[in-house]
Amino acid sequence: MQEPLETSELLAFCRTALARSMTRAARELGIPRATLSRRLARLEERLGVRLIHRTTRRLQLTDAGETLLGHAEGVLQALRAAEASVHQTDAVVRGELRISAPGAHPAFSRLMTSFAARYPQLHLEVHFGSQHVDLLASGYDVVLRAGLSIDPGLVGRVLGRTRLYGVASPAYLQARGVPRTVRELSKHACLLGYARGETRESYWPLRRGTRTLVPGAFTSNDPQMLKAAALAGLGIALLPTTIIHQEVAAGELIPVLRKQLGADARFMVLHLDRQLVPPAVQAFVAAAAEWAKTDPFAVGGFDLELAGPAINLKGKGRRR
């Protein structure tokens, strides 16, 4: 019976595949690049297939490499869970915790610094990005995400709820008029984001559960950039209340089509659905839930119906 694959070789392969760089992967693993290269070579020799095409400028997974990556990450996650189960009996949170979050908000920074201080034996790796992270394939342990649903294979906890509203600056609405129906959006400049952080938006959700096609005038994967564009009078943006409540209260942004356009979303902390949840993941989920309850600037809770002064748009259209 053939011996199973070496864990160190699988780990070397997965880190290299995800980093797309042997130098970066070796640095993340804390080993010399030559050691990483030998482990990859042993793995390919053992399997009898080429897993990675290497050139001087880039790395590219072969078909066999793509297939192995999908299985290898699951194996490594199971090994981490097995190791965590051994430590479960001693109440000490240790090891490594990899977290993906959508942005470095000051309130979130307070959560991370207090969590790190509470568990000094735990090494934290926090990555910020707008792309929709696949926990099974990426090697992350926890992801914070705003959305309408939870992907299959994941479980989590709702930290807060927010609403998406269409907003624009008074100057833009003064110049272009206030849209009174969803159909009128076709005559406006719409500031668009990226669905799941990957595909440029073409549709906006409606409160009745459907969606509408919208024309794009400006696109960014960063909600703060879209807010800046709306403040600059470039068009109408669809944004969560958590990042626009202050501007709405000050009259710098005005909600439009508030009863027709937008949707309710949940801000969640998610992890893989498995029988043995590592202590570090359990500790972080609990800390995030407490943070969401006690930090007034954490998530959710802002009602645009109660915010914002009346704005006189000199007959160009009614505020909606």
C-alpha positions as protocol buffer text, in pm:
chain_id: "A"
residue {
  index: 1
  type: MET
  ca { x: 0 y: 0 z: 0 }
}
residue {
  index: 2
  type: GLN
  ca { x: 141 y: 335 z: -105 }
}
residue {
  index: 3
  type: GLU
  ca { x: 211 y: 591 z: 167 }
}
residue {
  index: 4
  type: PRO
  ca { x: -20 y: 898 z: 164 }
}
residue {
  index: 5
  type: LEU
  ca { x: 107 y: 1230 z: 35 }
}
residue {
  index: 6
  type: GLU
  ca { x: 329 y: 1435 z: 264 }
}
residue {
  index: 7
  type: THR
  ca { x: 146 y: 1721 z: 437 }
}
residue {
  index: 8
  type: SER
  ca { x: 445 y: 1952 z: 390 }
}
residue {
  index: 9
  type: GLU
  ca { x: 436 y: 1891 z: 16 }
}
residue {
  index: 10
  type: LEU
  ca { x: 61 y: 1956 z: -7 }
}
residue {
  index: 11
  type: LEU
  ca { x: 101 y: 2273 z: 195 }
}
residue {
  index: 12
  type: ALA
  ca { x: 386 y: 2389 z: -29 }
}
residue {
  index: 13
  type: PHE
  ca { x: 173 y: 2325 z: -336 }
}
residue {
  index: 14
  type: CYS
  ca { x: -138 y: 2502 z: -201 }
}
residue {
  index: 15
  type: ARG
  ca { x: 50 y: 2812 z: -86 }
}
residue {
  index: 16
  type: THR
  ca { x: 233 y: 2835 z: -418 }
}
residue {
  index: 17
  type: ALA
  ca { x: -88 y: 2788 z: -617 }
}
residue {
  index: 18
  type: LEU
  ca { x: -272 y: 3059 z: -422 }
}
residue {
  index: 19
  type: ALA
  ca { x: 19 y: 3304 z: -409 }
}
residue {
  index: 20
  type: ARG
  ca { x: 113 y: 3246 z: -776 }
}
residue {
  index: 21
  type: SER
  ca { x: 470 y: 3306 z: -663 }
}
residue {
  index: 22
  type: MET
  ca { x: 726 y: 3065 z: -520 }
}
residue {
  index: 23
  type: THR
  ca { x: 912 y: 3348 z: -349 }
}
residue {
  index: 24
  type: ARG
  ca { x: 597 y: 3472 z: -177 }
}
residue {
  index: 25
  type: ALA
  ca { x: 485 y: 3122 z: -83 }
}
residue {
  index: 26
  type: ALA
  ca { x: 825 y: 3041 z: 69 }
}
residue {
  index: 27
  type: ARG
  ca { x: 813 y: 3363 z: 269 }
}
residue {
  index: 28
  type: GLU
  ca { x: 461 y: 3283 z: 398 }
}
residue {
  index: 29
  type: LEU
  ca { x: 572 y: 2933 z: 502 }
}
residue {
  index: 30
  type: GLY
  ca { x: 895 y: 3059 z: 657 }
}
residue {
  index: 31
  type: ILE
  ca { x: 1118 y: 2826 z: 454 }
}
residue {
  index: 32
  type: PRO
  ca { x: 1392 y: 2881 z: 192 }
}
residue {
  index: 33
  type: ARG
  ca { x: 1275 y: 2901 z: -168 }
}
residue {
  index: 34
  type: ALA
  ca { x: 1498 y: 2604 z: -253 }
}
residue {
  index: 35
  type: THR
  ca { x: 1321 y: 2391 z: 9 }
}
residue {
  index: 36
  type: LEU
  ca { x: 984 y: 2486 z: -137 }
}
residue {
  index: 37
  type: SER
  ca { x: 1104 y: 2396 z: -486 }
}
residue {
  index: 38
  type: ARG
  ca { x: 1224 y: 2052 z: -369 }
}
residue {
  index: 39
  type: ARG
  ca { x: 890 y: 1978 z: -204 }
}
residue {
  index: 40
  type: LEU
  ca { x: 700 y: 2070 z: -520 }
}
residue {
  index: 41
  type: ALA
  ca { x: 933 y: 1855 z: -730 }
}
residue {
  index: 42
  type: ARG
  ca { x: 887 y: 1555 z: -495 }
}
residue {
  index: 43
  type: LEU
  ca { x: 510 y: 1595 z: -511 }
}
residue {
  index: 44
  type: GLU
  ca { x: 507 y: 1605 z: -892 }
}
residue {
  index: 45
  type: GLU
  ca { x: 741 y: 1307 z: -910 }
}
residue {
  index: 46
  type: ARG
  ca { x: 526 y: 1108 z: -669 }
}
residue {
  index: 47
  type: LEU
  ca { x: 207 y: 1182 z: -864 }
}
residue {
  index: 48
  type: GLY
  ca { x: 372 y: 1145 z: -1201 }
}
residue {
  index: 49
  type: VAL
  ca { x: 215 y: 1462 z: -1341 }
}
residue {
  index: 50
  type: ARG
  ca { x: 310 y: 1824 z: -1389 }
}
residue {
  index: 51
  type: LEU
  ca { x: 113 y: 2043 z: -1145 }
}
residue {
  index: 52
  type: ILE
  ca { x: 258 y: 2386 z: -1215 }
}
residue {
  index: 53
  type: HIS
  ca { x: 400 y: 2542 z: -1529 }
}
residue {
  index: 54
  type: ARG
  ca { x: 690 y: 2764 z: -1419 }
}
residue {
  index: 55
  type: THR
  ca { x: 835 y: 3050 z: -1621 }
}
residue {
  index: 56
  type: THR
  ca { x: 1064 y: 3334 z: -1520 }
}
residue {
  index: 57
  type: ARG
  ca { x: 767 y: 3569 z: -1485 }
}
residue {
  index: 58
  type: ARG
  ca { x: 466 y: 3368 z: -1371 }
}
residue {
  index: 59
  type: LEU
  ca { x: 324 y: 3040 z: -1245 }
}
residue {
  index: 60
  type: GLN
  ca { x: 25 y: 2867 z: -1402 }
}
residue {
  index: 61
  type: LEU
  ca { x: -157 y: 2562 z: -1269 }
}
residue {
  index: 62
  type: THR
  ca { x: -207 y: 2272 z: -1507 }
}
residue {
  index: 63
  type: ASP
  ca { x: -543 y: 2092 z: -1527 }
}
residue {
  index: 64
  type: ALA
  ca { x: -405 y: 1832 z: -1287 }
}
residue {
  index: 65
  type: GLY
  ca { x: -292 y: 2112 z: -1054 }
}
residue {
  index: 66
  type: GLU
  ca { x: -635 y: 2272 z: -1052 }
}
residue {
  index: 67
  type: THR
  ca { x: -793 y: 1936 z: -967 }
}
residue {
  index: 68
  type: LEU
  ca { x: -545 y: 1867 z: -687 }
}
residue {
  index: 69
  type: LEU
  ca { x: -589 y: 2215 z: -538 }
}
residue {
  index: 70
  type: GLY
  ca { x: -962 y: 2159 z: -489 }
}
residue {
  index: 71
  type: HIS
  ca { x: -896 y: 1841 z: -289 }
}
residue {
  index: 72
  type: ALA
  ca { x: -577 y: 1948 z: -112 }
}
residue {
  index: 73
  type: GLU
  ca { x: -731 y: 2250 z: 61 }
}
residue {
  index: 74
  type: GLY
  ca { x: -1005 y: 2027 z: 204 }
}
residue {
  index: 75
  type: VAL
  ca { x: -742 y: 1783 z: 333 }
}
residue {
  index: 76
  type: LEU
  ca { x: -543 y: 2062 z: 499 }
}
residue {
  index: 77
  type: GLN
  ca { x: -857 y: 2208 z: 656 }
}
residue {
  index: 78
  type: ALA
  ca { x: -938 y: 1863 z: 801 }
}
residue {
  index: 79
  type: LEU
  ca { x: -587 y: 1835 z: 942 }
}
residue {
  index: 80
  type: ARG
  ca { x: -619 y: 2178 z: 1103 }
}
residue {
  index: 81
  type: ALA
  ca { x: -948 y: 2071 z: 1259 }
}
residue {
  index: 82
  type: ALA
  ca { x: -789 y: 1749 z: 1389 }
}
residue {
  index: 83
  type: GLU
  ca { x: -504 y: 1946 z: 1544 }
}
residue {
  index: 84
  type: ALA
  ca { x: -747 y: 2196 z: 1695 }
}
residue {
  index: 85
  type: SER
  ca { x: -948 y: 1915 z: 1855 }
}
residue {
  index: 86
  type: VAL
  ca { x: -638 y: 1811 z: 2048 }
}
residue {
  index: 87
  type: HIS
  ca { x: -600 y: 2162 z: 2190 }
}
residue {
  index: 88
  type: GLN
  ca { x: -972 y: 2193 z: 2258 }
}
residue {
  index: 89
  type: THR
  ca { x: -928 y: 2061 z: 2609 }
}
residue {
  index: 90
  type: ASP
  ca { x: -691 y: 2331 z: 2731 }
}
residue {
  index: 91
  type: ALA
  ca { x: -884 y: 2661 z: 2688 }
}
residue {
  index: 92
  type: VAL
  ca { x: -579 y: 2824 z: 2525 }
}
residue {
  index: 93
  type: VAL
  ca { x: -641 y: 2976 z: 2181 }
}
residue {
  index: 94
  type: ARG
  ca { x: -324 y: 2937 z: 1978 }
}
residue {
  index: 95
  type: GLY
  ca { x: -197 y: 2867 z: 1629 }
}
residue {
  index: 96
  type: GLU
  ca { x: -287 y: 3071 z: 1320 }
}
residue {
  index: 97
  type: LEU
  ca { x: -612 y: 3239 z: 1218 }
}
residue {
  index: 98
  type: ARG
  ca { x: -654 y: 3373 z: 863 }
}
residue {
  index: 99
  type: ILE
  ca { x: -932 y: 3630 z: 821 }
}
residue {
  index: 100
  type: SER
  ca { x: -1076 y: 3796 z: 511 }
}
residue {
  index: 101
  type: ALA
  ca { x: -1269 y: 4122 z: 550 }
}
residue {
  index: 102
  type: PRO
  ca { x: -1411 y: 4377 z: 305 }
}
residue {
  index: 103
  type: GLY
  ca { x: -1232 y: 4686 z: 439 }
}
residue {
  index: 104
  type: ALA
  ca { x: -1020 y: 4835 z: 717 }
}
residue {
  index: 105
  type: HIS
  ca { x: -1286 y: 5040 z: 897 }
}
residue {
  index: 106
  type: PRO
  ca { x: -1167 y: 5197 z: 1228 }
}
residue {
  index: 107
  type: ALA
  ca { x: -1435 y: 5006 z: 1419 }
}
residue {
  index: 108
  type: PHE
  ca { x: -1311 y: 4677 z: 1273 }
}
residue {
  index: 109
  type: SER
  ca { x: -955 y: 4772 z: 1361 }
}
residue {
  index: 110
  type: ARG
  ca { x: -1065 y: 4805 z: 1724 }
}
residue {
  index: 111
  type: LEU
  ca { x: -1207 y: 4453 z: 1711 }
}
residue {
  index: 112
  type: MET
  ca { x: -884 y: 4308 z: 1570 }
}
residue {
  index: 113
  type: THR
  ca { x: -647 y: 4485 z: 1808 }
}
residue {
  index: 114
  type: SER
  ca { x: -848 y: 4389 z: 2117 }
}
residue {
  index: 115
  type: PHE
  ca { x: -880 y: 4030 z: 1992 }
}
residue {
  index: 116
  type: ALA
  ca { x: -505 y: 4005 z: 1928 }
}
residue {
  index: 117
  type: ALA
  ca { x: -431 y: 4141 z: 2276 }
}
residue {
  index: 118
  type: ARG
  ca { x: -667 y: 3889 z: 2433 }
}
residue {
  index: 119
  type: TYR
  ca { x: -501 y: 3590 z: 2262 }
}
residue {
  index: 120
  type: PRO
  ca { x: -125 y: 3657 z: 2243 }
}
residue {
  index: 121
  type: GLN
  ca { x: -46 y: 3296 z: 2142 }
}
residue {
  index: 122
  type: LEU
  ca { x: -256 y: 3331 z: 1828 }
}
residue {
  index: 123
  type: HIS
  ca { x: -99 y: 3456 z: 1504 }
}
residue {
  index: 124
  type: LEU
  ca { x: -348 y: 3664 z: 1308 }
}
residue {
  index: 125
  type: GLU
  ca { x: -337 y: 3714 z: 932 }
}
residue {
  index: 126
  type: VAL
  ca { x: -594 y: 3970 z: 813 }
}
residue {
  index: 127
  type: HIS
  ca { x: -652 y: 4036 z: 445 }
}
residue {
  index: 128
  type: PHE
  ca { x: -875 y: 4311 z: 310 }
}
residue {
  index: 129
  type: GLY
  ca { x: -1038 y: 4286 z: -30 }
}
residue {
  index: 130
  type: SER
  ca { x: -1368 y: 4313 z: -210 }
}
residue {
  index: 131
  type: GLN
  ca { x: -1352 y: 3978 z: -389 }
}
residue {
  index: 132
  type: HIS
  ca { x: -1588 y: 3701 z: -284 }
}
residue {
  index: 133
  type: VAL
  ca { x: -1358 y: 3462 z: -94 }
}
residue {
  index: 134
  type: ASP
  ca { x: -1406 y: 3085 z: -132 }
}
residue {
  index: 135
  type: LEU
  ca { x: -1319 y: 2959 z: 217 }
}
residue {
  index: 136
  type: LEU
  ca { x: -1266 y: 2601 z: 105 }
}
residue {
  index: 137
  type: ALA
  ca { x: -1023 y: 2687 z: -173 }
}
residue {
  index: 138
  type: SER
  ca { x: -851 y: 2994 z: -29 }
}
residue {
  index: 139
  type: GLY
  ca { x: -721 y: 2867 z: 304 }
}
residue {
  index: 140
  type: TYR
  ca { x: -892 y: 3140 z: 506 }
}
residue {
  index: 141
  type: ASP
  ca { x: -1053 y: 3035 z: 834 }
}
residue {
  index: 142
  type: VAL
  ca { x: -1307 y: 3316 z: 870 }
}
residue {
  index: 143
  type: VAL
  ca { x: -1464 y: 3571 z: 639 }
}
residue {
  index: 144
  type: LEU
  ca { x: -1665 y: 3883 z: 719 }
}
residue {
  index: 145
  type: ARG
  ca { x: -1913 y: 3956 z: 444 }
}
residue {
  index: 146
  type: ALA
  ca { x: -2221 y: 4162 z: 369 }
}
residue {
  index: 147
  type: GLY
  ca { x: -2481 y: 3983 z: 162 }
}
residue {
  index: 148
  type: LEU
  ca { x: -2831 y: 3850 z: 119 }
}
residue {
  index: 149
  type: SER
  ca { x: -2754 y: 3478 z: 165 }
}
residue {
  index: 150
  type: ILE
  ca { x: -2498 y: 3227 z: 295 }
}
residue {
  index: 151
  type: ASP
  ca { x: -2309 y: 3003 z: 53 }
}
residue {
  index: 152
  type: PRO
  ca { x: -2360 y: 2624 z: 84 }
}
residue {
  index: 153
  type: GLY
  ca { x: -2109 y: 2462 z: 317 }
}
residue {
  index: 154
  type: LEU
  ca { x: -2075 y: 2771 z: 536 }
}
residue {
  index: 155
  type: VAL
  ca { x: -2225 y: 2862 z: 870 }
}
residue {
  index: 156
  type: GLY
  ca { x: -2200 y: 3185 z: 1058 }
}
residue {
  index: 157
  type: ARG
  ca { x: -2350 y: 3451 z: 1271 }
}
residue {
  index: 158
  type: VAL
  ca { x: -2531 y: 3767 z: 1174 }
}
residue {
  index: 159
  type: LEU
  ca { x: -2353 y: 4066 z: 1325 }
}
residue {
  index: 160
  type: GLY
  ca { x: -2586 y: 4333 z: 1200 }
}
residue {
  index: 161
  type: ARG
  ca { x: -2830 y: 4434 z: 933 }
}
residue {
  index: 162
  type: THR
  ca { x: -2810 y: 4720 z: 692 }
}
residue {
  index: 163
  type: ARG
  ca { x: -3001 y: 4855 z: 394 }
}
residue {
  index: 164
  type: LEU
  ca { x: -2887 y: 4951 z: 48 }
}
residue {
  index: 165
  type: TYR
  ca { x: -3015 y: 5289 z: -68 }
}
residue {
  index: 166
  type: GLY
  ca { x: -2975 y: 5487 z: -385 }
}
residue {
  index: 167
  type: VAL
  ca { x: -2815 y: 5823 z: -304 }
}
residue {
  index: 168
  type: ALA
  ca { x: -2689 y: 6125 z: -495 }
}
residue {
  index: 169
  type: SER
  ca { x: -2559 y: 6471 z: -416 }
}
residue {
  index: 170
  type: PRO
  ca { x: -2789 y: 6776 z: -414 }
}
residue {
  index: 171
  type: ALA
  ca { x: -2583 y: 6926 z: -697 }
}
residue {
  index: 172
  type: TYR
  ca { x: -2634 y: 6620 z: -917 }
}
residue {
  index: 173
  type: LEU
  ca { x: -3009 y: 6610 z: -851 }
}
residue {
  index: 174
  type: GLN
  ca { x: -3036 y: 6983 z: -907 }
}
residue {
  index: 175
  type: ALA
  ca { x: -2872 y: 6943 z: -1247 }
}
residue {
  index: 176
  type: ARG
  ca { x: -3030 y: 6615 z: -1360 }
}
residue {
  index: 177
  type: GLY
  ca { x: -3355 y: 6603 z: -1166 }
}
residue {
  index: 178
  type: VAL
  ca { x: -3479 y: 6352 z: -911 }
}
residue {
  index: 179
  type: PRO
  ca { x: -3588 y: 6016 z: -1062 }
}
residue {
  index: 180
  type: ARG
  ca { x: -3951 y: 5945 z: -972 }
}
residue {
  index: 181
  type: THR
  ca { x: -3968 y: 5591 z: -1109 }
}
residue {
  index: 182
  type: VAL
  ca { x: -3722 y: 5308 z: -1154 }
}
residue {
  index: 183
  type: ARG
  ca { x: -3753 y: 5343 z: -1531 }
}
residue {
  index: 184
  type: GLU
  ca { x: -3610 y: 5694 z: -1511 }
}
residue {
  index: 185
  type: LEU
  ca { x: -3277 y: 5549 z: -1392 }
}
residue {
  index: 186
  type: SER
  ca { x: -3201 y: 5477 z: -1759 }
}
residue {
  index: 187
  type: LYS
  ca { x: -3163 y: 5853 z: -1807 }
}
residue {
  index: 188
  type: HIS
  ca { x: -2923 y: 5893 z: -1514 }
}
residue {
  index: 189
  type: ALA
  ca { x: -2555 y: 5828 z: -1445 }
}
residue {
  index: 190
  type: CYS
  ca { x: -2532 y: 5521 z: -1217 }
}
residue {
  index: 191
  type: LEU
  ca { x: -2222 y: 5449 z: -1010 }
}
residue {
  index: 192
  type: LEU
  ca { x: -2174 y: 5073 z: -1009 }
}
residue {
  index: 193
  type: GLY
  ca { x: -1985 y: 4821 z: -799 }
}
residue {
  index: 194
  type: TYR
  ca { x: -1887 y: 4459 z: -865 }
}
residue {
  index: 195
  type: ALA
  ca { x: -2113 y: 4162 z: -791 }
}
residue {
  index: 196
  type: ARG
  ca { x: -1930 y: 3928 z: -548 }
}
residue {
  index: 197
  type: GLY
  ca { x: -1632 y: 4158 z: -600 }
}
residue {
  index: 198
  type: GLU
  ca { x: -1564 y: 3998 z: -939 }
}
residue {
  index: 199
  type: THR
  ca { x: -1823 y: 4092 z: -1206 }
}
residue {
  index: 200
  type: ARG
  ca { x: -1922 y: 4446 z: -1293 }
}
residue {
  index: 201
  type: GLU
  ca { x: -2279 y: 4519 z: -1189 }
}
residue {
  index: 202
  type: SER
  ca { x: -2548 y: 4562 z: -1451 }
}
residue {
  index: 203
  type: TYR
  ca { x: -2853 y: 4531 z: -1228 }
}
residue {
  index: 204
  type: TRP
  ca { x: -2969 y: 4691 z: -904 }
}
residue {
  index: 205
  type: PRO
  ca { x: -3209 y: 4518 z: -661 }
}
residue {
  index: 206
  type: LEU
  ca { x: -3560 y: 4648 z: -601 }
}
residue {
  index: 207
  type: ARG
  ca { x: -3750 y: 4637 z: -273 }
}
residue {
  index: 208
  type: ARG
  ca { x: -4020 y: 4414 z: -420 }
}
residue {
  index: 209
  type: GLY
  ca { x: -3759 y: 4138 z: -473 }
}
residue {
  index: 210
  type: THR
  ca { x: -3685 y: 4189 z: -843 }
}
residue {
  index: 211
  type: ARG
  ca { x: -3409 y: 4389 z: -1009 }
}
residue {
  index: 212
  type: THR
  ca { x: -3363 y: 4652 z: -1276 }
}
residue {
  index: 213
  type: LEU
  ca { x: -3103 y: 4706 z: -1548 }
}
residue {
  index: 214
  type: VAL
  ca { x: -2903 y: 5024 z: -1492 }
}
residue {
  index: 215
  type: PRO
  ca { x: -2656 y: 5215 z: -1712 }
}
residue {
  index: 216
  type: GLY
  ca { x: -2304 y: 5251 z: -1576 }
}
residue {
  index: 217
  type: ALA
  ca { x: -2120 y: 5583 z: -1573 }
}
residue {
  index: 218
  type: PHE
  ca { x: -1851 y: 5498 z: -1319 }
}
residue {
  index: 219
  type: THR
  ca { x: -1745 y: 5162 z: -1171 }
}
residue {
  index: 220
  type: SER
  ca { x: -1537 y: 5066 z: -870 }
}
residue {
  index: 221
  type: ASN
  ca { x: -1500 y: 4765 z: -642 }
}
residue {
  index: 222
  type: ASP
  ca { x: -1462 y: 4998 z: -340 }
}
residue {
  index: 223
  type: PRO
  ca { x: -1785 y: 5133 z: -180 }
}
residue {
  index: 224
  type: GLN
  ca { x: -1591 y: 5426 z: -34 }
}
residue {
  index: 225
  type: MET
  ca { x: -1481 y: 5522 z: -385 }
}
residue {
  index: 226
  type: LEU
  ca { x: -1843 y: 5507 z: -504 }
}
residue {
  index: 227
  type: LYS
  ca { x: -1947 y: 5729 z: -212 }
}
residue {
  index: 228
  type: ALA
  ca { x: -1676 y: 5979 z: -306 }
}
residue {
  index: 229
  type: ALA
  ca { x: -1801 y: 5977 z: -665 }
}
residue {
  index: 230
  type: ALA
  ca { x: -2158 y: 6039 z: -548 }
}
residue {
  index: 231
  type: LEU
  ca { x: -2043 y: 6325 z: -323 }
}
residue {
  index: 232
  type: ALA
  ca { x: -1860 y: 6473 z: -621 }
}
residue {
  index: 233
  type: GLY
  ca { x: -2186 y: 6483 z: -816 }
}
residue {
  index: 234
  type: LEU
  ca { x: -2097 y: 6213 z: -1066 }
}
residue {
  index: 235
  type: GLY
  ca { x: -2421 y: 6019 z: -1033 }
}
residue {
  index: 236
  type: ILE
  ca { x: -2641 y: 5792 z: -823 }
}
residue {
  index: 237
  type: ALA
  ca { x: -2480 y: 5519 z: -612 }
}
residue {
  index: 238
  type: LEU
  ca { x: -2637 y: 5222 z: -433 }
}
residue {
  index: 239
  type: LEU
  ca { x: -2469 y: 5203 z: -92 }
}
residue {
  index: 240
  type: PRO
  ca { x: -2526 y: 5058 z: 256 }
}
residue {
  index: 241
  type: THR
  ca { x: -2650 y: 5283 z: 535 }
}
residue {
  index: 242
  type: THR
  ca { x: -2343 y: 5193 z: 742 }
}
residue {
  index: 243
  type: ILE
  ca { x: -2118 y: 5410 z: 525 }
}
residue {
  index: 244
  type: ILE
  ca { x: -2353 y: 5692 z: 417 }
}
residue {
  index: 245
  type: HIS
  ca { x: -2558 y: 5775 z: 730 }
}
residue {
  index: 246
  type: GLN
  ca { x: -2340 y: 6072 z: 825 }
}
residue {
  index: 247
  type: GLU
  ca { x: -2353 y: 6224 z: 476 }
}
residue {
  index: 248
  type: VAL
  ca { x: -2730 y: 6177 z: 460 }
}
residue {
  index: 249
  type: ALA
  ca { x: -2776 y: 6335 z: 803 }
}
residue {
  index: 250
  type: ALA
  ca { x: -2568 y: 6634 z: 688 }
}
residue {
  index: 251
  type: GLY
  ca { x: -2762 y: 6668 z: 363 }
}
residue {
  index: 252
  type: GLU
  ca { x: -2454 y: 6593 z: 154 }
}
residue {
  index: 253
  type: LEU
  ca { x: -2624 y: 6288 z: 1 }
}
residue {
  index: 254
  type: ILE
  ca { x: -2996 y: 6248 z: -63 }
}
residue {
  index: 255
  type: PRO
  ca { x: -3178 y: 5912 z: -87 }
}
residue {
  index: 256
  type: VAL
  ca { x: -3364 y: 5859 z: -414 }
}
residue {
  index: 257
  type: LEU
  ca { x: -3641 y: 5610 z: -491 }
}
residue {
  index: 258
  type: ARG
  ca { x: -3616 y: 5495 z: -129 }
}
residue {
  index: 259
  type: LYS
  ca { x: -3939 y: 5294 z: -142 }
}
residue {
  index: 260
  type: GLN
  ca { x: -3852 y: 5125 z: -472 }
}
residue {
  index: 261
  type: LEU
  ca { x: -3474 y: 5087 z: -504 }
}
residue {
  index: 262
  type: GLY
  ca { x: -3245 y: 4882 z: -280 }
}
residue {
  index: 263
  type: ALA
  ca { x: -3250 y: 4579 z: -54 }
}
residue {
  index: 264
  type: ASP
  ca { x: -3186 y: 4463 z: 300 }
}
residue {
  index: 265
  type: ALA
  ca { x: -2852 y: 4295 z: 365 }
}
residue {
  index: 266
  type: ARG
  ca { x: -2686 y: 4114 z: 654 }
}
residue {
  index: 267
  type: PHE
  ca { x: -2332 y: 4162 z: 776 }
}
residue {
  index: 268
  type: MET
  ca { x: -2205 y: 3819 z: 878 }
}
residue {
  index: 269
  type: VAL
  ca { x: -1901 y: 3637 z: 1012 }
}
residue {
  index: 270
  type: LEU
  ca { x: -1875 y: 3302 z: 831 }
}
residue {
  index: 271
  type: HIS
  ca { x: -1668 y: 2984 z: 860 }
}
residue {
  index: 272
  type: LEU
  ca { x: -1679 y: 2631 z: 719 }
}
residue {
  index: 273
  type: ASP
  ca { x: -1961 y: 2407 z: 836 }
}
residue {
  index: 274
  type: ARG
  ca { x: -1781 y: 2120 z: 1008 }
}
residue {
  index: 275
  type: GLN
  ca { x: -1816 y: 1907 z: 1316 }
}
residue {
  index: 276
  type: LEU
  ca { x: -1501 y: 2031 z: 1489 }
}
residue {
  index: 277
  type: VAL
  ca { x: -1470 y: 2409 z: 1478 }
}
residue {
  index: 278
  type: PRO
  ca { x: -1117 y: 2519 z: 1582 }
}
residue {
  index: 279
  type: PRO
  ca { x: -1101 y: 2709 z: 1912 }
}
residue {
  index: 280
  type: ALA
  ca { x: -954 y: 3015 z: 1738 }
}
residue {
  index: 281
  type: VAL
  ca { x: -1253 y: 3033 z: 1502 }
}
residue {
  index: 282
  type: GLN
  ca { x: -1496 y: 2991 z: 1791 }
}
residue {
  index: 283
  type: ALA
  ca { x: -1319 y: 3265 z: 1986 }
}
residue {
  index: 284
  type: PHE
  ca { x: -1322 y: 3507 z: 1693 }
}
residue {
  index: 285
  type: VAL
  ca { x: -1692 y: 3451 z: 1615 }
}
residue {
  index: 286
  type: ALA
  ca { x: -1776 y: 3519 z: 1980 }
}
residue {
  index: 287
  type: ALA
  ca { x: -1556 y: 3831 z: 1987 }
}
residue {
  index: 288
  type: ALA
  ca { x: -1709 y: 3962 z: 1664 }
}
residue {
  index: 289
  type: ALA
  ca { x: -2062 y: 3910 z: 1799 }
}
residue {
  index: 290
  type: GLU
  ca { x: -1976 y: 4100 z: 2118 }
}
residue {
  index: 291
  type: TRP
  ca { x: -1810 y: 4376 z: 1915 }
}
residue {
  index: 292
  type: ALA
  ca { x: -2120 y: 4416 z: 1699 }
}
residue {
  index: 293
  type: LYS
  ca { x: -2335 y: 4459 z: 2012 }
}
residue {
  index: 294
  type: THR
  ca { x: -2113 y: 4699 z: 2207 }
}
residue {
  index: 295
  type: ASP
  ca { x: -1930 y: 4913 z: 1948 }
}
residue {
  index: 296
  type: PRO
  ca { x: -2172 y: 5187 z: 1834 }
}
residue {
  index: 297
  type: PHE
  ca { x: -1983 y: 5223 z: 1505 }
}
residue {
  index: 298
  type: ALA
  ca { x: -1961 y: 4853 z: 1426 }
}
residue {
  index: 299
  type: VAL
  ca { x: -2245 y: 4752 z: 1192 }
}
residue {
  index: 300
  type: GLY
  ca { x: -2607 y: 4815 z: 1101 }
}
residue {
  index: 301
  type: GLY
  ca { x: -2872 y: 5010 z: 1279 }
}
residue {
  index: 302
  type: PHE
  ca { x: -2900 y: 5332 z: 1080 }
}
residue {
  index: 303
  type: ASP
  ca { x: -3241 y: 5436 z: 949 }
}
residue {
  index: 304
  type: LEU
  ca { x: -3235 y: 5683 z: 665 }
}
residue {
  index: 305
  type: GLU
  ca { x: -3605 y: 5755 z: 709 }
}
residue {
  index: 306
  type: LEU
  ca { x: -3511 y: 5945 z: 1026 }
}
residue {
  index: 307
  type: ALA
  ca { x: -3196 y: 6113 z: 894 }
}
residue {
  index: 308
  type: GLY
  ca { x: -3131 y: 6405 z: 669 }
}
residue {
  index: 309
  type: PRO
  ca { x: -3276 y: 6755 z: 645 }
}
residue {
  index: 310
  type: ALA
  ca { x: -3530 y: 6856 z: 384 }
}
residue {
  index: 311
  type: ILE
  ca { x: -3362 y: 6975 z: 64 }
}
residue {
  index: 312
  type: ASN
  ca { x: -3512 y: 7233 z: -171 }
}
residue {
  index: 313
  type: LEU
  ca { x: -3432 y: 7131 z: -526 }
}
residue {
  index: 314
  type: LYS
  ca { x: -3605 y: 7432 z: -686 }
}
residue {
  index: 315
  type: GLY
  ca { x: -3872 y: 7240 z: -869 }
}
residue {
  index: 316
  type: LYS
  ca { x: -3639 y: 6992 z: -1041 }
}
residue {
  index: 317
  type: GLY
  ca { x: -3821 y: 6701 z: -883 }
}
residue {
  index: 318
  type: ARG
  ca { x: -3946 y: 6576 z: -552 }
}
residue {
  index: 319
  type: ARG
  ca { x: -3719 y: 6406 z: -301 }
}
residue {
  index: 320
  type: ARG
  ca { x: -3821 y: 6040 z: -276 }
}
